[in-house]
């Protein structure tokens, strides 16, 4: 069994090129939190200082350093989307604090087996329930709770619905839809064409209902994104200089990246 602390701060050497390519400073886990995908490292020669080595390039790691087969691999990863674990509070879903996570144990296939806390408690991977921004939650019950069931429902508070006035005009060649307005001028309508109060719509009133309502998503739709934005699992939502489409906006909403997308639109 191995642990992350044995690798952090170790230098990385490429066997084929015979060079030192950097120093390990963090690790990356899979979206299902069961495996280590690779390690990030500081590269003094890189302007972005944001490099990554996948586990399939690692040949070995010992007491003094980590060795990789060669230096030919993708060197960039977005740190903003890395799911951090070290130094986060470990809390049971029943409300018990277990200390801060200080280490992660894994096997020779880089499969995570357990976590160690500052209280020297070893927590098995099968109790992991949720990795959040400030804490990691664990479920020690025999029957596990589905965290997805805790998602809040979208409810509309009636008290927040604005009061609007509605005036329906009789059918005219130039108009077939009702006029709905917060501040329409009643004097602009003749009495014979305006219907006030609650009325039942008859067949002589025609309301054109659009098949699809298109929204501009606060102005992001159709604009160009000025940077590459990644999802929670490292998936690319939009590339730098790519035109923002409805599909991109929907994907950004799914990953909680809509605010970042709108701020990057130009």
For each residue, the residues with C-beta under 8 A, 3 or more apart:
1: 105 106 107 113
2: 6 7 61 105 106 107 108
3: 6 103 104 105 106 116
4: 7 8 27 36 86 103 104 106
5: 8 102 103
6: 2 3 10 61
7: 2 4 10 24 27 39 61 66
8: 4 5 24 25 26 27
9: 23 24 25
10: 6 7 23 24 61 64 65 66
11: 20 22 23 24 64 65 66
12: 20 21 22 23 24 41 53 65 66 67 68
13: 18 19 20 21 65 66 67 68
14: 17 18 19 20 21 67 68 69 70 71
15: 18 59 67 68 69 70
16: 69 70 71
17: 14 70 71
18: 13 14 15
19: 13 14 71
20: 11 12 13 14
21: 12 13 14 41 43 51 53 68 71
22: 11 12 41 42 43 44 51
23: 9 10 11 12 41 42
24: 7 8 9 10 11 12 27 39 40 41 66
25: 8 9 40 41 42
26: 8 39 40 82 84
27: 4 7 8 24 36 38 39 40 104
28: 36 37 38 39 40 52 77 82
29: 33 34 35 36 37 83 85 112
30: 33 34 35 36 37
31: 232 233 234
32: 35
33: 29 30 83 112 125 128 131
34: 29 30 111 112 125
35: 29 30 32 106 109 110 111 112
36: 4 27 28 29 30 39 55 104 106 110 111 112
37: 28 29 30 54 55 110
38: 27 28 52 53 54 55 57 58
39: 7 24 26 27 28 36 52 53 55 58 66
40: 24 25 26 27 28 50 51 52 77 79 82
41: 12 21 22 23 24 25 51 52 53
42: 22 23 25 49 51
43: 21 22 46 49 51 75
44: 22 49
45:
46: 43 49 50 51 75
47:
48: 76
49: 42 43 44 46
50: 40 46 76 77 78 79
51: 21 22 40 41 42 43 46 75 76 77
52: 28 38 39 40 41 74 75 76 77
53: 12 21 38 39 41 57 58 68 73
54: 37 38 57 58 73 74
55: 36 37 38 39 58 110
56:
57: 38 53 54 68 69 70 73
58: 38 39 53 54 55 61 66 67 68 69
59: 15 67 68 69
60: 66 67
61: 2 6 7 10 58 65 66 67
62: 65 66
63:
64: 10 11
65: 10 11 12 13 61 62
66: 7 10 11 12 13 24 39 58 60 61 62
67: 12 13 14 15 58 59 60 61
68: 12 13 14 15 21 53 57 58 59 71 73
69: 14 15 16 57 58 59
70: 14 15 16 17 57 73
71: 14 16 17 19 21 68
72:
73: 53 54 57 68 70
74: 52 54 77
75: 43 46 51 52
76: 48 50 51 52
77: 28 40 50 51 52 74 82 234
78: 50 81 82 228 230 234
79: 40 50 82
80: 230
81: 78 230 231 232 234
82: 26 28 40 77 78 79
83: 29 33 131 232
84: 26 87 88
85: 29 88 101 104 115 131 136
86: 4 101 102 103 104
87: 84 100 101 102
88: 84 85 100 101 131 132 134 135 136
89: 97 99 100 101 134 135 136
90: 97 98 99 100 101 115 117 121 123 135 136 138
91: 95 96 97 98 135 136 137 138
92: 95 96 98 137 138 139 140
93: 129 137 138 139 141 145
94: 140
95: 91 92
96: 91 92
97: 89 90 91
98: 90 91 92 117 119 121 123 138
99: 89 90 117 118 119 121
100: 87 88 89 90 117 118
101: 85 86 87 88 89 90 104 115 116 117 118 136
102: 5 86 87 116 117 118
103: 3 4 5 86 115 116
104: 3 4 27 36 85 86 101 112 114 115 116
105: 1 2 3 112 113 114 115 116 122
106: 1 2 3 4 35 36 110 111 112 113
107: 1 2 110 111 113
108: 2
109: 35
110: 35 36 37 55 106 107
111: 34 35 36 106 107
112: 29 33 34 35 36 104 105 106 115 125
113: 1 105 106 107 124 125
114: 104 105 122 123 124 125
115: 85 90 101 103 104 105 112 122 123 125 128 136
116: 3 101 102 103 104 105 120 121 122 123
117: 90 98 99 100 101 102 120 121 123
118: 99 100 101 102
119: 98 99
120: 116 117
121: 90 98 99 116 117
122: 105 114 115 116
123: 90 98 114 115 116 117 127 128 138
124: 113 114 127
125: 33 34 112 113 114 115 128
126:
127: 123 124 138 139 140
128: 33 115 123 125 131 136 137 138 139
129: 93 137 138 139 144 145 147
130: 136 137 147
131: 33 83 85 88 128 136 137
132: 88 135 136 137
133:
134: 88 89
135: 88 89 90 91 132
136: 85 88 89 90 91 101 115 128 130 131 132
137: 91 92 93 128 129 130 131 132 147
138: 90 91 92 93 98 123 127 128 129
139: 92 93 127 128 129 144 145
140: 92 94 127
141: 93 144 145
142:
143:
144: 129 139 141
145: 93 129 139 141 149
146: 149
147: 129 130 137 150
148: 151
149: 145 146
150: 147
151: 148
152:
153:
154:
155:
156: 160 161
157: 160 161
158: 161
159:
160: 156 157
161: 156 157 158
162: 182
163:
164: 180 181 182
165: 180 181 182 184
166: 178 180
167: 178 179 180 181 184 186 189 194 195 196
168: 178 179 194 195 199 201 205
169: 172 175 178 179 189 193 194 195
170: 193 195 204 205
171: 175 176 204 205 206
172: 169 175 176 193
173:
174:
175: 169 171 172 179
176: 171 172 206 207 208
177: 207 208
178: 166 167 168 169 207
179: 167 168 169 175 184
180: 164 165 166 167
181: 164 165 167 184
182: 162 164 165
183:
184: 165 167 179 181 188
185: 188
186: 167 189 194
187:
188: 184 185
189: 167 169 186 193 194
190: 193 194
191: 194
192:
193: 169 170 172 189 190
194: 167 168 169 186 189 190 191
195: 167 168 169 170 199
196: 167
197:
198:
199: 168 195
200:
201: 168 205 207
202: 205
203:
204: 170 171
205: 168 170 171 201 202
206: 171 176
207: 176 177 178 201
208: 176 177
209:
210: 213
211:
212:
213: 210
214:
215: 221
216: 219 220 221 222
217: 220 221 246 249 258 262
218: 262
219: 216 223 262 265
220: 216 217 223 244 249 258 261 262 265
221: 215 216 217 244 245 246 249
222: 216 243 244
223: 219 220 243 244 265 266
224: 241 242 243 244 265 266
225: 228 229 238 239 240 241 242 243 244 248 261 264 265 266
226: 240 241 264 265 266
227: 240 264
228: 78 225 236 238 239 240
229: 225 236 237 238 252 257 260 261 264
230: 78 80 81 234 235 236 237
231: 81 234 235 236 237 251 254 255 257
232: 31 81 83 255 256
233: 31
234: 31 77 78 81 230 231
235: 230 231 255
236: 228 229 230 231 239
237: 229 230 231 248 251 252 255 257 261
238: 225 228 229 242 244 248 252 261
239: 225 228 236 242
240: 225 226 227 228
241: 224 225 226
242: 224 225 238 239 248
243: 222 223 224 225
244: 220 221 222 223 224 225 238 248 249 261 265
245: 221 248 249
246: 217 221 249 250
247: 250 251
248: 225 237 238 242 244 245 251 252 261
249: 217 220 221 244 245 246 252 253 258 261
250: 246 247 253 254
251: 231 237 247 248 254 255
252: 229 237 238 248 249 255 257 258 260 261
253: 249 250 256 257 258
254: 231 250 251
255: 231 232 235 237 251 252
256: 232 253
257: 229 231 237 252 253 260 261
258: 217 220 249 252 253 261 262
259: 262 263
260: 229 252 257 263 264
261: 220 225 229 237 238 244 248 249 252 257 258 264 265
262: 217 218 219 220 258 259 265
263: 259 260
264: 225 226 227 229 260 261
265: 219 220 223 224 225 226 244 261 262
266: 223 224 225 226
